[in-house]
Amino acid sequence: MHRDPQASNAALMARRHAAVPRGVGQAHQLFIARGRNAEMWDVEGKRYIDFAGGIAVLNTGHCHPAVIEAVKAQLDLYTHTCFQVIAYEPYVELAERLNALAPGRFPKKTLFLSTGAEAVENAVKIARAHTRRGGIIAFTGGYHGRTLMTLGLTGKVAPYKSGFGPFPGEIFHAQFPNPLHGVSVDDALASVESILKNDIEADRVAAFILEPVQGEGGFYIAPPEFVEGLKRIADRHDILLIADEVQTGAGRTGTWFACEQWPVAPDLIATAKSLAGGFPISGVVGRADVMDAPAPGGLGGTYAGSPIGCAAGLAVLKAFEDERLLEKSRALGQRLIDKLRQLASRHRCIGDVRGLGAMVAIELFEDGDPARPDADLTRRITAEAAHRGLILLSCGTYGNVIRVLVPLTASDAIVDEGLAILADTLDAVR
C-alpha cells in the first residue's frame, strides 16, 4: 500500500471526499499517522491530546503494549475459523471472564459479535425468543446503533434516522429522566406506564432497553431510583431489562459495567467499544436461561467473536487488573469533574458538569440558560480546541454537550495539559 510521506491533511481530505460517501461524517479534518496512549500525531506531524478515545473505544489508550503483544501472538496461530465451524479457547475464556464480572446472582452466558449495533440487535432477538413477545420500549435521547433495528430504538432523529425509514414496528419511546430539561424520575416512569396503557399491552412487550449513561444523547445518567422503578414495572409484567453498555462498559464509569452501580441487575447487557482496546468485538452477556432461548443456529456471525478480538479482550482485562484501571477511572473522573467545575465558575456558558466515573461532560447554554442550548458555541469550542491540539467530541439532543472520553491510562500531566487547552479555548471563543 502506497503512503505519501509528504501528504497533507487537506490533500488526503480531498481524496476522502472523492472516494467516500458524504454520509460518513467527519468530526475533524485530520488524518492520523500514529497514536500512543492518550496522544496522536497527524500526517503533518502535529501532536494532539486525545479526549475522544475513538468514541469510548480506547479506555486502555492507543496501542496499549499488552494488547498489541497479545494480538501479535494470536496472528501467528490463526486469524479466523468462524467460531460456529471450529471453536477456539479465547472465545470461551473471555466469555467466562465476562460472566463472572456481570452483576446479578444468577448463572450467565455470553455471546460474541463484532459491533455494538450487532450486540444490541442480538439482545433484542434473545429477549424476543425468551419472552415470545415482540414489543420493545426504549427512551428519548438514547442511541443504540445505525442498523435499521437499532435506529428504530434510537431516540434521536437527526442525523441518524433522517431519510432511512420506515423502521421496524413495535418499538416505543418513553421519556428518559432529565431534571435539567424538565423531566423528573416520576415523569419518566409515568411515560412508561402511559405506553403500556395507550400504545401496547404489557404482555406483548419483550424488553425495556436503556443506557446507564446516555452516550450520543448527552451523558445524562439514569438515576438509581428510576432504574429501580423501571425494574418493578418489568417484573410486574415479566418484561426483560436490557442495559446498553456499548459506550459505558469496560471500566469507563468506574466499574467494569456501569449497571454494577444500579440497585438491580439487568437481564441482558450489550457491550462493545473498549472491550478489546481498539479491535472489533462486541458481546451480549445475560441470564443463562434467557441467553439459551434461541435455538442452535439462531445466533452468531461469520466474524462474530474474532480470535483477534478475543485475544485483545483478554489482554484488556489483564491490563485493568495489572494497572488498577477501575480505581484510575474513578480518580480520573473526580479530577475531571473538579477541574471542569472550576471552569464553570468562570464561564456562565457552562450550565452543567456531570459524570459517572470517567464518563464526563459539560453542557453549554447561552448565558447559562437551560432553555437556550448553545450548539454554535459547542462547535466553535471543538474546532478551536483541535486547532490548539486537543481532540474533543460533541453530543446531545441539542448538540450542546462536550464529552470527555480520555483514555483511562492517560497520565495526570496529559489530562491537565488537555484541560488547560480547553480553558484557553473557552477564553478565546467567548
N, C-alpha and C positions, 0 to 999 in steps of 0.2 A: 504494500500500500504506500503510495507516494505522499510524503509530507513535505510541504514547503517551509523551510526554516525562516523564510522572510515573510510568511503570511501575516496579515494584519486582521484584527477583529472585523474591520469594515469589509475587507475583501472576502473573508470567509462568510460574513453575514449576507453579502450579495449572492454568493454561491448557494447559501442555505435558502434564501428566498426563491431562487430559481429552481431548486431541486425538491424542496419540502413544502407541503401544503400549508396555507396560511392558518388553518385551523389548529395547528400545533403552536401554541402560544410561546412567547419568549419574555421572561421577566427582565432579563438584562442582555444587552447587545454585546456579549462577550463569549469567547471560546477559551476553555481551559486547556492548559498544556500539562500541568501536573498538580497534585494535591497531596498534602501531608497533614494529618490530624485536623486542625481547625484552620489551616491556611491553604490558599490556592494561588497559582500563578497563571496568568493568561498567556496567549500565544505571543504577546508583545513583551512579556517578562514582568508585567506589573503584578505586585502581590496584593492579595485580598484576604481579609479575615472573614471566615465563613460562618455567619449566623443563620444560614438557611439549612445546612446539613442535608442537601438533596431532598428537601421537604421531609425531614424527620427520618431519613434513611441512614444517616451517618452518626448515630449515637456513639459509636466507637471511633469516629473520625475517618478521614480519608486514609486508605491504605494502612489499616492497623497491622503491624508486623505479624501478629499471631494469626490473623485472618488470612493474610497473604501467604504465609507459610503453610497453613492448612490447605488452602486451595491449590497451591503448587504441588503439594504431596498427593492430593487427590487426582490431579491431572495426570500423574504418572501411573495411576492404577486403572481408572476407567472414567469416562466422562458422561456416559449415558447408556442405559439399558431399557428405559421405561420401567418403572417400579412394578407395574402390573404384569410385566413379562418376566423379568429377572429381578428379584428383590436385592437389597443391599443394606448392610447393617447400619450405616449412618442415619438412614431414614428412621429406623426403629429406635435407635439410641436418642435421636433428637425428639421423637415423639414421647419417649419415656420421660425425658427431662421436662418437657412442657407439661405433660400430665401431672408431674409432681409439683410444678410451680403454680398451676392454675388453682384459684380458690374454689372451695366447695368440698364438703365432706361426703363425697360420693366417687365411685370409680370413674375414670376419664379415659378417653381415647382421642387421638389426634390424626387428622388428615392433612397432607401437604399438597400445595398447589404452587402457582407461580406468581400471581399478582394479588394485590389487595382486593380488587373487584372480584376476582375468582373466589377468594375466600368468603366474601360477603354473599355472592351468588350461591355458593355451596352451603353456607349456613342456612340460607332460606330454603334450599332444596331439602336439606336434612330436617329442618323444622316442619316442612310440609309433609315429608314422608312419615315422620313420627306422629304428627297430630292428625293426619288425613284431612287437613284444612288448608285453605288457600290464602286467606287474608293476612296482610302484614301491615302493622301500624308503625310508621317512622315519625320523625319530628322535623318541624320547621328549622331551617338553618343547617340540618345535617348534610353531610357529604359522605357518599358510600361508593363512588366509582363512576366510570364512564361507559360501561356496557348498558344495554337498554334496561335490564332489570335494576341495576344499581343506580342508573339515572332516575328511574321511576321512584326509587327510595329516597334519592337526594332531595332535600327541601329547599333548593335554590335554583331559580330558572336560569338567569344569565351568569356566566356564559355557557354553563354546562348542558342545559336542556334545550336551549333555543334551536329550533329547526329540526329536532330529532324525534319528535313524537309521531304516532301515539306510543305510549309506554304500556308495559304490562298492566293488566287490571288488578283489582282487589288490593291496591296499595292506598293507604290513607295517611294523612299527616296531622298529628296532634301538635300542640304548641310546646316548645321547649322552654323551660323556666328561664327567665332572663329579667330579673328585677331592674337592671339598668335601663331596659327598654319597656318596662311596664308589665311584664308577665311574671306573676308570682308562682310559687310551687302549687298553690291551690288552683290557680287559673289553669296551669298546665295539666294537672290531674283531672280537673273538670272537663278539659277539652278531650281527654281520652274517653272519659265516660260518655261525653256527647257523641263521639264517633260510634260507640257501642249502642247508643240509643237511636241515632239518626241515619247512620250510613251502612253498618254491617253488624249482624248479630254476633255476640261474643263467641258462640260455638262454631263460627266459621273463621275465626282469627287464629292463625298458627303461632304468630310471634310478635312481640314488640322488639324493635331494634333501635339502639341509640349509642352514641359515642360518649364515653365518660367525660371527655372534654371535646367539644366540637372543634374540629380542625379548620377546614375551609370556612366554617360558619362563624369563626371569630374567637376561638379559645374560651368559650363560655363553659363553665364547669357544671356538670349535673350535680345538684345538691344531694347529699345523702338522704334527706327526708323525702325528696322526690323519687329517688330510686326505690326507697323502701315502700312508698305508696304505690308506685308502679308495680312492684313485685306482689303487693297484696291483691291488686286487681288481676294480675296474671294468674296467681294461684287460685283465686276465686273461680276463674273461668278455664283453668287448665291451658293457659297460654304460655308459651315459652318466652324467655328473656334472652335476647342476643346482645352482647357487648361488641360493638365495632371498635376494636383496639388496633386498627391498622396504623394510625398515627400515634396513639398514646402508648402502645406497647413497647416491649424491650427496654424498660427502665426509664423512659422519658419522664414519667411523673413521680419518680422516687421509689416505686415498687415495680417489679417486673411487669405485671399487668396493673393498669390503673384501677380495675374493678376489685383488686385486693383491698382497696380503701373503701369499698362500698359496704354497707351494713348487711347486704345479702349477696349471694353468689349467682351469677348468670348461669343459664343452662348451656349456652354456647358462646365462644369467643372467637372472633375473626382477628387474625394477626398477620402482619407482613412488614413492610418497610425495613426497620433497623434489625429485624430478626437475624439477618445474615450479613450485616456490615457492608452493604452495597451490592451484594449478589442477589439475584431474583429468587425469592422463595416466599411463600405465604402459607397460612395454615388455618384450620378450624379445630379448636380444642373444645371438648364438651363432655357432658354426661355420657357415659358408655352406652347406656340403653338408648339414648337419643341418637348418638352417632351411629349405632348399629341398625337404625331403621331402614336405610336404603339397602336394596338387595345387591349382591356381588355384581360388579359392572356398572352400578349406578353412580359411582364416584371415581375420580381420577383424572388423568390427562396425560398426553404424551410427554410433556416436560415436567409434569407435576412432581414436586419433591426432588428436584435435580440433585444428583450426588454432589455437585459443586456447591449448591446452596446448602445442603445438609452439612457438609464439611465446614463451610463458613459459619453456619449457625452454631455448631458445637464450639467452634473457636470463639465466637462472640460470647457464649455463655461462660467459657473459661476466663475470658478477659474480664467479664463482670465480676467473677469471683476473685481473681488474682489482683485486680486493681480497685476492688471495693466500689464499683461504679454506681451502685444504688445509693450508697452514702454520699458519693460525689454528686449525684443528681440532686439530692435534697439540699446539699450545701450550695451547689451552683444555683439552684432555684432561688434560695434565700438571698444570695449575693446579687442576682439579677433584680429581684423584687426591690431590695433595699436601694440599689443604685438608680433604678427607674423611678422609684418614688421620690428620690432626690430631684431627678429631672422634672417630675410632675409638679413639684413645689415651685419650680422656676418657670414652667411653661403651662399656661392655662389651657392650651390646646389638648394636653394630655388629660382626658377626663376620667380614665380608669387605668389602673395597673392591676393585673391579675395573673394567677398561675397556679399550677399544681406541679410540685417538683420543679423540674427544669423546663416545663412547657409553659412559657411566659409570654405575655402580650401587653401592649399598650393600645388604648383606643383613643382616637383623635376626633375632636369636635371643634366647630367654630366657636371660639370664645368660651370653650368648656361646656357648652350647652348640649346635653344628650339628645335634644330634639334636632340638632344640626350636625349630623355626621360629616366629617371633612375628608372626603375621598381625594380631592385635589391635593391637599396638603400631604396626605399619605403618599401619593405618587411622587410628589416633589422630594419628600424625605428619602424614599428608597432610591431614587435616581441620584440625588446628591451624595448620599452615603456611599453608593457604588463608585461614584467619581472620586471619593476620598479613600476608597479601599475597604469598604465594609459591605458585605452582601446581606441584604435583608429581603424578606418577603412580606407582602401584604395579604390580608384575607378579610373575611367578614361579609355579611349580607349587604352592608352598605359600602364595602371597600375601604373602610377607615381604620382597620386594625393592622398593626405591625407586630408580627410574631417573631419570637426568638427561639431557634432550634439549633443553637450552637452545640457541637459535639460535647458529650459528657467528659471526654478525655482532654478537653482544652485546658491549658494552664490558666491560673488566675491572672497572670500578666497579659495573656492574649485576650481573655474576656474583658479585662479592664481597658485594654487598648481599643477594643471594639466599642465599648460603651463610651469611651472618650470621643471616638469618631462620631457616634450618634449624638452626643452632647454638642459637638461643634456643628454638626449638620443642623440640629434644631435651632441653634443660634443663627446660622447662615440663612435658613429659608424663611424665618419669621419676619 
